[in-house]
Amino acid sequence: MKHTGDGGAGGPGNAGTPSGGGANPAGRSDRGGEARRTHGPGRLLIAVYGIFALAASARAAFQIATKFSEAPLAYLLTAGAAAVYVLATVSLARPGARWYRISVAAVSVELIGVLGVGSFSLLDPQAFPADTVWSAFGQGYGYVPLILPVLGLAWLYRNRPAAPVPA
């Protein structure tokens, strides 16, 4: 079947999609960027966020449980990063304008966190006796933490929900 860019196999009414809807009460299609957001490269993006969510969560849990007194700031920042990655993963995978906005917020917080913690960790290395996920802009993770939110925001922008249709 040829892909027409409509974001789903349900045709004009979108009845064949899991959401089962066509146009929503606001008068706009549920498809727009919504269906495309979780397909193709979007799936890879969600998978990478999921891997980072698991890795950062496990790292933070281990560090906080076993050596919290050594570097509490670094370990709490890693836990914060883990929470951001979990929220980004879930929100990127969910349909709807509300989840889209949550995705934008989570990925934006991630970018601000990477830039802030990355800068601070280079300007004041004594404040970080242990690395965080975002230390030195994610150097310990091949700079993926720096690149990921940029790609995420670009993907979200490219697959933003359709604008409401005037009544």
Disulfide bonds with the S-S distance in Angstrom:
none
